[in-house]
């Protein structure tokens, strides 16, 4: 590593990371609209009770990004993946809560986190999938550049009342 390259680490998320991640989302949400509706607790949004594994990216000791894999997404997304791929729902891993600080955009951290989630899902013999708002060009471009393929576009209404058109994507087996 050269003296100019920042010290970067992807590591398992810990409970003590949650306040920093919530603060990061406080910055991201008004700029990018993610999450679309503000949950009562950003820490609980990041924590998510169905987590299989969660990771953060640190730059020089500061948490600047997050991603996780979990058992399922809301709105029957796992049903769509099962119907298109034939994979049993208990062998699916939803990649979710992928975000990085605006200041670190362009450094490849979201891509590294995404790849880490895929590697972990495959290590556990799970099929990685995700959904993405059809109105968000940057994440869609990232996923396309990594080989993710669209299965179906669906409309989902979340418990908060927010309705989104989501593209359901799967990463074909290597």
PLY file of the C-alpha trace (Angstrom):
ply
format ascii 1.0
element vertex 174
property float x
property float y
property float z
element edge 173
property int vertex1
property int vertex2
end_header
0.00 0.00 0.00
1.43 3.38 -0.95
1.58 6.28 1.47
-1.23 8.00 -0.45
-3.70 5.10 -0.35
-6.05 5.26 2.62
-6.07 2.43 5.12
-9.28 0.53 4.32
-10.77 -2.40 6.19
-13.95 -4.44 5.69
-14.92 -6.12 8.93
-17.99 -7.59 10.62
-20.39 -4.96 11.91
-20.52 -4.62 15.68
-23.26 -3.15 17.88
-21.04 -0.19 18.71
-21.03 0.71 14.97
-24.79 1.32 14.91
-24.76 4.95 16.17
-22.14 5.93 13.56
-24.09 4.16 10.81
-27.31 5.90 11.88
-25.51 9.27 11.71
-24.22 8.37 8.28
-27.78 7.65 7.12
-28.88 11.01 8.57
-26.51 12.60 6.06
-27.38 10.29 3.16
-31.17 10.39 3.47
-31.79 14.07 2.62
-29.18 13.96 -0.17
-30.18 10.71 -1.85
-33.52 9.72 -0.39
-32.24 6.50 1.16
-34.06 5.10 2.94
-37.13 6.42 1.08
-39.08 7.05 4.25
-37.37 7.83 7.49
-37.82 4.92 9.91
-38.46 5.68 13.57
-34.98 4.40 14.39
-32.15 4.49 11.89
-30.19 2.18 14.19
-32.97 -0.42 14.01
-33.13 0.05 10.22
-29.44 -0.82 9.99
-29.63 -3.57 12.62
-32.49 -5.50 10.93
-33.61 -8.60 12.80
-33.23 -11.04 9.88
-29.49 -10.54 9.38
-27.29 -13.44 8.32
-24.17 -11.28 8.28
-23.33 -7.56 8.26
-20.13 -5.67 7.47
-18.75 -2.18 7.57
-15.97 -0.52 5.66
-13.56 1.63 7.62
-11.28 4.26 6.18
-8.48 5.25 8.53
-10.47 3.88 11.48
-13.73 5.68 10.61
-16.83 3.70 9.55
-17.80 5.00 6.10
-20.04 2.26 4.70
-22.22 -0.74 5.39
-23.82 -3.78 3.76
-25.53 -6.94 4.94
-27.13 -10.16 3.83
-30.41 -11.23 5.35
-33.02 -13.92 5.08
-35.64 -12.08 3.05
-36.86 -8.75 1.74
-40.36 -7.33 2.22
-43.11 -7.53 -0.33
-42.64 -11.08 -1.53
-39.34 -10.36 -3.29
-38.03 -13.78 -2.24
-41.09 -15.34 -3.92
-40.09 -13.66 -7.18
-36.51 -14.93 -6.89
-37.72 -18.44 -6.09
-40.16 -18.43 -9.02
-37.48 -17.29 -11.53
-34.52 -19.33 -10.25
-36.05 -22.39 -8.61
-33.82 -21.88 -5.56
-35.58 -22.74 -2.28
-36.44 -19.64 -0.26
-34.38 -20.89 2.68
-31.28 -20.83 0.44
-31.63 -17.20 -0.64
-29.60 -14.31 0.78
-30.88 -10.78 0.28
-28.13 -8.20 -0.08
-29.38 -5.07 1.64
-28.57 -1.84 3.48
-25.68 -1.07 1.13
-24.54 2.51 1.62
-21.36 4.56 1.82
-20.67 8.10 2.92
-21.00 10.77 0.22
-17.41 11.85 0.92
-16.04 8.43 -0.04
-18.01 7.94 -3.25
-15.92 6.84 -6.18
-13.41 4.93 -4.09
-15.01 1.56 -4.78
-16.21 0.92 -1.23
-19.79 0.05 -2.22
-18.42 -2.36 -4.82
-16.10 -3.96 -2.24
-18.96 -4.34 0.24
-21.21 -5.79 -2.45
-18.56 -8.32 -3.46
-17.99 -9.22 0.18
-21.71 -9.91 0.64
-21.75 -12.10 -2.47
-18.68 -14.01 -1.31
-20.25 -14.62 2.11
-23.58 -15.71 0.63
-21.86 -18.15 -1.70
-19.62 -19.43 1.09
-22.84 -20.34 2.91
-24.25 -21.95 -0.27
-26.89 -19.23 -0.63
-28.00 -17.41 -3.80
-27.46 -13.65 -3.47
-30.24 -11.38 -4.69
-31.33 -7.82 -4.11
-33.86 -5.23 -5.11
-33.20 -1.68 -6.23
-35.46 1.31 -6.72
-35.91 1.80 -10.47
-35.43 5.55 -9.91
-31.86 5.26 -8.57
-29.42 5.25 -11.48
-26.13 5.06 -9.51
-26.89 1.83 -7.62
-28.43 0.31 -10.75
-25.25 1.09 -12.70
-23.10 -0.47 -9.97
-25.15 -3.67 -9.92
-25.16 -3.93 -13.72
-21.38 -3.45 -13.83
-21.02 -6.36 -11.39
-23.13 -8.68 -13.55
-26.42 -8.60 -11.63
-29.38 -9.45 -13.88
-32.97 -8.28 -13.65
-35.59 -10.93 -12.95
-38.68 -8.76 -12.69
-39.87 -5.27 -11.87
-42.48 -5.16 -9.13
-44.28 -2.57 -7.04
-44.02 -2.87 -3.27
-45.79 -0.88 -0.58
-43.78 -0.80 2.63
-45.32 -0.76 6.13
-44.54 2.98 6.24
-46.93 3.50 3.32
-44.17 4.30 0.80
-44.68 2.58 -2.56
-41.68 1.86 -4.77
-41.12 0.28 -8.13
-38.31 -2.19 -7.54
-36.12 -4.12 -9.92
-35.40 -7.58 -8.49
-31.86 -8.66 -9.39
-29.92 -11.86 -9.04
-26.26 -12.57 -9.54
-25.95 -15.66 -11.72
-23.90 -18.49 -10.36
-20.20 -18.23 -11.16
0 1
1 2
2 3
3 4
4 5
5 6
6 7
7 8
8 9
9 10
10 11
11 12
12 13
13 14
14 15
15 16
16 17
17 18
18 19
19 20
20 21
21 22
22 23
23 24
24 25
25 26
26 27
27 28
28 29
29 30
30 31
31 32
32 33
33 34
34 35
35 36
36 37
37 38
38 39
39 40
40 41
41 42
42 43
43 44
44 45
45 46
46 47
47 48
48 49
49 50
50 51
51 52
52 53
53 54
54 55
55 56
56 57
57 58
58 59
59 60
60 61
61 62
62 63
63 64
64 65
65 66
66 67
67 68
68 69
69 70
70 71
71 72
72 73
73 74
74 75
75 76
76 77
77 78
78 79
79 80
80 81
81 82
82 83
83 84
84 85
85 86
86 87
87 88
88 89
89 90
90 91
91 92
92 93
93 94
94 95
95 96
96 97
97 98
98 99
99 100
100 101
101 102
102 103
103 104
104 105
105 106
106 107
107 108
108 109
109 110
110 111
111 112
112 113
113 114
114 115
115 116
116 117
117 118
118 119
119 120
120 121
121 122
122 123
123 124
124 125
125 126
126 127
127 128
128 129
129 130
130 131
131 132
132 133
133 134
134 135
135 136
136 137
137 138
138 139
139 140
140 141
141 142
142 143
143 144
144 145
145 146
146 147
147 148
148 149
149 150
150 151
151 152
152 153
153 154
154 155
155 156
156 157
157 158
158 159
159 160
160 161
161 162
162 163
163 164
164 165
165 166
166 167
167 168
168 169
169 170
170 171
171 172
172 173
